[in-house]
């Protein structure tokens, strides 16, 4: 393969180099200084330098006070600017940026290494890991696809009712998203949705496509991505934002009772249900005009869905066992803490067992129970867990570490001094404002990053207003999930946008009224239902 361009010097001399010496017959082409500079000063490298540069500017120019406490708070602010600069520009891969508090906090004197590392593995992280392993088992055995086809068959009546079929697709997505991360739910359900749409004629085919079919296709894709987001709001496992909120509550108020899975569900599910009904109504009004069902009938009927279901065959032992384990986990989550009068099973263990405890315990059963497909093979093995989303786990850990740093460094207290004017503001005015601010910021950055930044400040605002912290923390966290306008708002939006069926104007047309409705629902439910459910929480 030398081709005369290079020659390789070979020798049996023991003093010869271990690697062959390659002599190039043609001299290297020297790069000019300008070429070297263009190689170094790329946008990516500039973004990398931006983080440390902004950190240095804050350390040198910002003065929050003269004592040691304010120095630590200033250092925390500098680190916060560094981390968020890398998060926003994606100069460094997000998981690596999420690990930066592990070295930045000790180096800047904010926290000890062991204290920072403990934020990356607690009961909330265990809850995430266990639920992700179960989600991988559901995906591996195609249970989500079987569920989607069965539900869609129920809603695919004759004559075809387009709004009802759309309801079936959206409801299935929302249900799946309740028990796994909403991004994973969108990724899993999108092939099911596009598989249905592939039966419809497209603009690239020679067949004349009625406009209502194109509209229905847009409704299906929008329904999947928004239903995944809405469904995820109803449970702790549905989205990282809810987990960040629970982790921050535990961090800031360690003496208070933690927020349990069942308590969040009793608030989040009614909220998500109201928003889901509005979503379905918007999609029906905008994209399912009269005559849509008649236009779809030649391409979609129960026989198509039945054939897809028959290809999957009858439910295997492995599928039944995964569903049993999954159902058992949901029951344990819901019954750990029920009410003050009716204690859950958690009372048996004096409150030492958490939601993460049972999540990992039930996930462990998947590595013990045989699948009866191959001798000696279990329902899951570690090879199948290679797809675990460690990026989300690390991001959650970074969120918890930053929340601890903002609290222990005194930065939250310093920033709250400028919020004294809010003491006289009525709650009915500030709650929707908080929700709208979070909903606006989340369109331009990740919802997890938005929550990590806002919630510590909202805790201090709540102290200033002398109201329960959760009355502001919850609107801020849920508002951060209202990323409905832009494809870049959340990975779920990207999943739908890349199908080519929707445009940005479709997202804005659907997402804007959905965002407004969510803000209204949250402003009404939080001081009523939320105040009742979270009344037992201390911490003020």
N, C-alpha and C positions, 0 to 999 in steps of 0.2 A: 504493500500500500504506500510505499515511499514515493513512487512515481518520479524519482529524480529530484524532488524538492528538498528532501531531508535525507541524511544518512545517519545510521545508528552505529556507534562505535561499540564493538563487543570485544571482550577480553576474558581470558581465564585467569588473569592475574588476581590473586586474593586481595591485593591492595586497590583493585579497581573499584569504582563506585558501585553500590548495590543496584542503583537504578541506571539504565543505559543513558549515556550522554548523547543527546540529539544535537547534531550540528546542522543548522539551517544554511543552505547554500545561498538563499536570498536574505539580505539584511532586513531586520525588522523595520516596519514603517513607523517613524517617530511621530508622535502626536504633538500638535502645537499646544502652547500654553492655553489658548482659548478653548481647544477641545478638552483639555484636562479640566478646566474650570466648568465647562458645560456638563461634564460627567459628574463633578462633585456637587455643583449647585443645581440639582434637579428639584422639582417641586416636592418630591417625597422627602429628600434630605432636608429641605428647608422646613418642612412640617415637623420633622424629627427634632431639629434644633429649636423649633418654636417653644416646645414644652419647657426645657431647661432655661431658655432665655426669659420667658415670662416668669418662671419661678425666681430667677435671679433678680429681675426687676422688682418683684414684690418684696423680696428679702431686703433689697437695698433701699427702696424708695417708700415703702409703706410702713407707717408707724401707727400701731394701735394703742400704744401706751409705753410706759417706761419699765414696768416690773417684769419679772420672769414669766408670769402668767400670760401677759400679752405677747411676749416674744414667742412663746409656744403657739399661741393663736395665730400670730403672723406666719410662722413656719407652716402651720396647717393650711392656711390660706394659700401659701405659695405652692405647696404640694398639690392642693386641690386644683389650682390653675394648671399645673403641669399635667396632671392626670386627665383633666377634662379637655385640654388642648389636644392630647393624643387620641382621646376617645372621639372627639368631634371630627378631627382630620383623618383618623384611621392611619396615621403615619406609621404606627407600629401595630401589628395584629392585636385585635381587641383582647384575646385571652392573655397576651403578654402584658399589655397595659394594665389589665385587671390584677396582675401579680405585682405590679410596681409598688403598691403600699408595703409589701413585704420587705423591701429594702429602703424605700424612701422614709417611712415612719421612724425606724430606728436611727437612720443617719441624720435626720433633722430633729431628733430628740423628742418626738411626739409620743412614741410608745415603745415598749420593749418588744423584741422580736417574738417572744412566746405569746405575748398578748395579741399581737397582730395576726399571728398564724392561727390562733384559736378562732378568729372570726371566719376562717375559711372552712371550718368543720364544726358545725353544731347541729342541734336537732332539726333546724329548718333545712340545712344542707342535706342531712340524712333523709328527710322527707322527699326532697327533690331526687336524690339518687335512687331511692327505692321506687318511686313512681315512674322514673325514666326507664328503669329495668323492666317494669311491668309493661310500659308502653312499647318497648322493643319486642317483648314477647307477643303482644297483641298484633304488632305489625308483622312479625316473622311468620305467624300462623294465619295471616290474612283475615283475622277476625273483623277488623274494621271494614274491609270490603264486603264481607258477608252481611254485616250489620247494615251497611249503607244500601245494599241491594234489596234486603228484606224490607227496610223502612220505605224505600222508594217504591217498591211494589205495592205497599199498602196505600200510598198516596197516588199511585198511577191508576186512577179509576177510568171507567169507560162510560160516556165519552170523556176524553182527556180534559182535565181541568188544569190549566197551566199554573194558576196561583197555588193550587193545592200541591202540585208536583214540586213547585219551588219551595213551598213550606216543608215538604218532606226532606229535600236536600239540605236546606238551611238548618232544620231542627236536628238532623243527624249530625251535622258538623258541630253545632253548638253542644250537643250531648257528648260527643267524643272529646271536644275541647275542655269540657268540665273536668276530665279525669287525666289529662295529660297537657303538656305545654301547648299553648295555642298555636305556636309556629309549627310544632310537630303535627298538630291536628290539621292545619291548613295544608301541609306538605302531603299528609296521608290521604286527605279527602279530595285534593285537587285532581289526581288521576281518575278518581271515580267520577267527578263532575265532568272532566274533559272527555272521559269515555262515553258519557251520555251525549255530550255535544257532538262527538265524532259521528254519531248517527244522523245528524242534521246536515243538510247541504250547506256548503260554505261558499263564499264569494269567489273562490278560486275554481269552483266546479262549473261545468257548462250549464248546469241547471239554473233556472231563474229562482233566486232566493227571495221569498217574501220578507219585507222589512221587519215583520214581527218576530221572525226567527232570529235575526241578528240581535234584536232587543232582548229576547229571552236568553240568548247566549250570554249577553252582558250581565243580565240579572243573576244567572247561575254563578258566574265567577265572582261578582260582587257579593252575592249571598254567602259564598263559602268563606271569603277572607274576612268579612265583617261578622259573620256568625261565629267564626273561630275566636275573634277578639271578644265578642259579647259573651259567649259561653264561658270563656276563660275567666271572666270577672266573677263568676258565681262561686268558685272554689279557690282554695289556697294553691292547689296544684296547677290551676289553669294558666297562670302567668307568673313570671318572676316578680312583677311589681307587688302582688299581694304578699309574696314571701318576704320581700324586702321590708314592706310595711310591718309585718309580724315580727321580723327580726329586729327592726329598729325599736318597736314598742318594748320588746324584751330587753333590749340594750339600755334604753333610756329609763325604763321603769322596771327594774329587776324585781322589786318587791310586789308589783302588781300581778294579778292573775294573767297568764298568757292568753292570747287570742287562739281559741281552738278551731279545728276544722269545722265543727258543727255550728259554732257561733257565727263564723264568717259566712257559712252557707245560708243560714237563716236571714242574713241581711243581703248577701250578694245575689242569691238566687232571685228574690223578687225584683231587685234592681235590674238584673240581666233579663228577666222575663219581660218586664215593661219595655226595655230597650229593644228586645228581639221582636216584639209585636210591632213596634214602630218601624224597625228595619224592614220587616216583611211587608208592611203597608206601603212604605216608600217604594220598594222594588216593584210591587204590584201596580201602583199608580203610574210609575215612570216607564216600566219596561214590560208590562203584561196587559196591553190594550185588548179590547174585545176582539175575538177571533183568533187569539194566539193558540188556544187549545185545538181549534179546528185545523190550523196550519201545521201544528206539530203531530197530529194524529197519524199521518202516514208513516212517520219515522220513529215514533215512540209508542210502544204498547207493551203490555205485560209479557208478551211472548219473547221480546228481546231481553227483558230483564230476567225472565225465567231461564233462558238459555245460559246467560252469564252465571246465574246461580247454580245451574246444573253442572257447569264446568268446575265449580269449586267442590262438588261432591257433598256427601253427607258430613256432618260435623264429626271430626275425629276425637279420640280420647284426649289428645293433647289440647285441642281447642277447648273442650269442655273443662279440663282442669285449669287452664289459664283463666277462663271466665269465672270459675269457682274461686280461685285465689283472688282475682280482681274484685269480685263481689264481696268476698270476706273482708278484704281491705277496706272497701267503702263502708261496710257495716261497722267495723272497728273504729274508723275515723269518726263516724257520725255518733257513736255511742260512748266515746271516751269521757266526754263531759256533756251532760244533757241539760239539766237545770239545777238550781240550788236545792230544790225539793226532791228531785229525782237524780241522784248522783250516777254517773256512768261507771264503767269498769275501771277507769283510771283511779277511782277511790281505793280500790283493792291494793294498789301499789303506792299509796300515799302520795299520788301526784308525781311520782318520779318517772313514770313512762309517758312519753310524748307521742305526737303524731309520727315523728320520724322513727320512733322505736318500732311501731307496728309496720311502717312502710318498709323498712329494711328486713324485718322478720318475715313478712309475707313474700318479699322478693327472694329471700333465701330459699323458701320452699320450692321455687322454680328450679333451683339447682339440685334439689333432692328428689322430686317426683319424676319418675320415668315418663317418657313420652310415648312409649309403646310403638314407636315407628322403627327404631333400630335397637337391638339388644344392648343394654348398658347405657343408652343415651338418655339424658335428662331433658326436661322441658327447655332449659336454657343452659348454655355453657359460656365461659368467659369470652370465647371467640365471637359469639353473637353480640357481646356487649362492647365491641370496639367502636360502635357508632354512638356510644354515650356522649351527649353534648357537654363535654367538659368546659367549653367556652361559656356556657350559661352558668355552670357551677362556679367557675372562677369569677364571673361577673357578679354573681350574688355575694360571694365572699368579699370582693372588693367593696361592694355597696355597704356591707355590714362593717368592714374595717373603717371605711370613711366616716360612717355614722358614729362609730366609737371615737374616732379621732376628732371629729367636730365637737363632740360632747366633752371629752376629757381635756382637750386643749383649751377650752374656754372660748373657741371661736363662735359658737352658737350664741353664747351670752353676749359677746361683743357686738355681733351683728344685730341682735335683738334690741340693743339700746336705741337704734334708729327707728324702732317700731312702736314707740310709746304712744303715738297718736292713734293707734288702732284700739287702744283701751276703751275708747268711747264709741267705737263703731259697732253697729248692730250686727249680730251674727247672720241674720237673713241676707245682709248685703255682702258680707265678706266671704261667706261660704261659696256662693256661685262665682265670685271674683277669683278665689283661689283655684276653683275648678277650671275656669276659663284660662287662667295664666298657665296652669299645668298642661291643659289641652293645646295651647298655642305652642309652648316650648317643645312639646313632644313631637310636633310635626317636623322639627329640624334636628332633633337628636333622639337617641333611643329612649324608650319609655322607662327603662331601668335607670339610665343616667339621670333623667328628669326627676324621678322619685328620690334617688340618692341625694340630689342637690336640694330639693325643695322640702322634704319632710323634716329634716332637722330644724330648718327655719320656721316651719309651721308649728313645731312644738314650742318654740320660744314665743311665737305670736300668741299661741293659745295661753301660755303662762301670763303674758302681758294682758290679755283680754280676760283672764281669770275664768276660762271655760275649760271643759274637758278636752285634752289634747286630741283624742280621736275624732272630735267634731270637726277638726281641720285636717288631721292627717289622712282620714279616709277620703274626703273630697279631693285632696291633692293627689293621692295615689291613684284613685279611680280616674280622675281627670287626665292623668298621664297616660292612660290607656285609650284615650279618645283620639288616636292617630288615624283619622279617617280620610284625610284630604290628599295626601301625597304618597306616591309609591315608596319613597324612601322613609316614610314614617315608621314602619315596622317591617320585619322580614316577611310577615304574612302578606302584606300589600305587594311586596316584590314578587312573591310566588304567583299571585293572581295577575299582576301586570305583565309578567313575562309570557303568559299564555297568548298574548296578542289579541284577546277578545275585548279588552277594555282600554280606555284612554283616560288621561288625567281629568278631563272634563266630566267623565262619568263618575269618577271618584268624588270630585267636588260636588257634583249635583246630588249625589246620594249621601256623602259624608257630612256635608254642612248641616242639613236638617237633623241628621242623626246625632251630631255633636251637640246641637242646641237642645234637642230632646233629652239627651243624657244629662246635660247640666241642670235642666229643670227637674228631672226625676231625682237626681242626687240632692238638689237643694231642698226638695220636699221630704224625701225618705230619711235623710241623715238626722235631722232634728226630731223626727217622729219615731220611725221604726228603729233607726240606728241608736238613738238615745235609750230606747227600751232594751235592746239586745246587749249593748255595751255598758249598761248602767252599773253592772257589778265590777267594772274595771276601775281600779284605783289609779294613782299616779299623778293626781293634781295636788 
